[in-house]
């Protein structure tokens, strides 16, 4: 697992520092919170903060679950939205966004 970055790190090319930082990349890459990929990671961040996941460790790619709480509960986060990053040419009626969860997934919950 990699170390958490601060954003102040500079890019290097042939042992020369380039004029842009990792924070510049993050701002360029992740400012569109409506983007499908960014929205999903934002949803994971929101759930992580709500469940006490250690934010001092970087998010892991390609693990079985999106998050694991301090209690060991594994969480798969899903997100959906009516509003998209691209311009929508004609208004469409809003329909329900179906999200289903198997009952076995809630064994730790009191419903």
VONUTOR-964301 format. One record per residue (C-alpha): x, y, z; chain; residue number from 1; residue in three letters. Coordinates in steps of 0.05 Angstrom, whole numbers, plus 32768, in hexadecimal, padded with zeros to 4 digits. Layout:
<rs>
R	X	Y	Z	A	NUM	ALA
...
</rs>
This chain:
<rs>
R	8000	8000	8000	A	1	UNK
R	801A	8045	7FEF	A	2	UNK
R	8023	807D	8021	A	3	UNK
R	7FF1	80B6	8026	A	4	UNK
R	8006	80F1	7FFC	A	5	UNK
R	8000	813A	8011	A	6	UNK
R	7FF7	8158	7FCB	A	7	UNK
R	8037	8181	7FD3	A	8	UNK
R	8061	814D	7FAF	A	9	UNK
R	8080	8164	7F6E	A	10	UNK
R	8086	813B	7F2F	A	11	UNK
R	80CC	8128	7F19	A	12	UNK
R	80E7	811E	7ED3	A	13	UNK
R	8130	8109	7ECA	A	14	UNK
R	813F	811F	7F12	A	15	UNK
R	8122	8165	7F05	A	16	UNK
R	80E6	817F	7F2B	A	17	UNK
R	80AC	8192	7EFD	A	18	UNK
R	8084	81D1	7F0E	A	19	UNK
R	8045	81AC	7F22	A	20	UNK
R	8032	8187	7F61	A	21	UNK
R	8007	814B	7F6F	A	22	UNK
R	7FD2	817B	7F89	A	23	UNK
R	7FD1	819B	7F43	A	24	UNK
R	7FC2	8157	7F26	A	25	UNK
R	7F8C	8148	7F5A	A	26	UNK
R	7F69	818A	7F4B	A	27	UNK
R	7F6D	817E	7F00	A	28	UNK
R	7F58	8135	7F06	A	29	UNK
R	7F23	8135	7F3D	A	30	UNK
R	7F00	8178	7F3D	A	31	UNK
R	7EC3	815F	7F16	A	32	UNK
R	7E9D	813D	7F4F	A	33	UNK
R	7E64	812B	7F1F	A	34	UNK
R	7E92	80FF	7EF5	A	35	UNK
R	7E7D	80B6	7EFC	A	36	UNK
R	7EC2	809E	7F14	A	37	UNK
R	7ECD	80D8	7F44	A	38	UNK
R	7E87	80D5	7F5F	A	39	UNK
R	7E91	808C	7F72	A	40	UNK
R	7ED1	809C	7F98	A	41	UNK
R	7EB0	80D7	7FBA	A	42	UNK
R	7E78	80A9	7FD1	A	43	UNK
R	7EAC	807A	7FED	A	44	UNK
R	7ECE	80B4	8011	A	45	UNK
R	7E8B	80CB	802F	A	46	UNK
R	7E7C	8084	8048	A	47	UNK
R	7EC4	807C	8062	A	48	UNK
R	7EBE	80BC	808B	A	49	UNK
R	7E7A	80A7	80A6	A	50	UNK
R	7E93	8062	80BB	A	51	UNK
R	7ED6	8074	80DA	A	52	UNK
R	7F03	8057	80A4	A	53	UNK
R	7F4C	806E	80AE	A	54	UNK
R	7F56	80A7	807E	A	55	UNK
R	7FA1	80A6	808B	A	56	UNK
R	7FA7	806A	805E	A	57	UNK
R	7F9D	8073	8012	A	58	UNK
R	7F60	8054	7FF1	A	59	UNK
R	7F71	800F	7FD5	A	60	UNK
R	7F62	7FFD	7F8D	A	61	UNK
R	7F4A	7FB8	7F78	A	62	UNK
R	7F39	7F9C	7FBC	A	63	UNK
R	7EFD	7F70	7FC9	A	64	UNK
R	7ED5	7FA7	7FEC	A	65	UNK
R	7ED9	7FF2	7FE8	A	66	UNK
R	7EE1	7FFE	8033	A	67	UNK
R	7EEE	7FD8	8072	A	68	UNK
R	7ED8	7FF9	80B3	A	69	UNK
R	7F03	7FF8	80F3	A	70	UNK
R	7ED4	7FC0	810A	A	71	UNK
R	7EE4	7F97	80CD	A	72	UNK
R	7EA2	7FA2	80A9	A	73	UNK
R	7EAC	7FA0	805E	A	74	UNK
R	7E85	7FD3	8035	A	75	UNK
R	7E78	7FD8	7FEB	A	76	UNK
R	7E63	801F	7FD9	A	77	UNK
R	7E36	802F	7F9D	A	78	UNK
R	7E23	8073	7F83	A	79	UNK
R	7DF2	808C	7F50	A	80	UNK
R	7DDA	80D1	7F39	A	81	UNK
R	7DA7	80F4	7F0E	A	82	UNK
R	7DD7	812D	7EFE	A	83	UNK
R	7E11	811C	7ED0	A	84	UNK
R	7E50	8141	7EBE	A	85	UNK
R	7E3C	8146	7E75	A	86	UNK
R	7E06	8175	7E5B	A	87	UNK
R	7DC4	8152	7E53	A	88	UNK
R	7DA1	8167	7E14	A	89	UNK
R	7D5A	8159	7E29	A	90	UNK
R	7D3C	8152	7E6E	A	91	UNK
R	7D28	810C	7E81	A	92	UNK
R	7CF8	80F9	7EB7	A	93	UNK
R	7D1A	80E2	7EF6	A	94	UNK
R	7D0F	8099	7F04	A	95	UNK
R	7D21	8074	7F44	A	96	UNK
R	7D69	805F	7F4A	A	97	UNK
R	7D65	8016	7F5D	A	98	UNK
R	7D97	7FFE	7F90	A	99	UNK
R	7D8F	7FB8	7FAC	A	100	UNK
R	7DB4	7F97	7FE4	A	101	UNK
R	7DB0	7F4D	7FF6	A	102	UNK
R	7D93	7F43	803C	A	103	UNK
R	7DD2	7F1D	8051	A	104	UNK
R	7DF9	7F5D	8046	A	105	UNK
R	7DD4	7F7C	8080	A	106	UNK
R	7DE3	7F47	80B4	A	107	UNK
R	7E08	7F7B	80DF	A	108	UNK
R	7DCE	7FAD	80D8	A	109	UNK
R	7D90	7FB1	8101	A	110	UNK
R	7D59	7FC0	80CF	A	111	UNK
</rs>
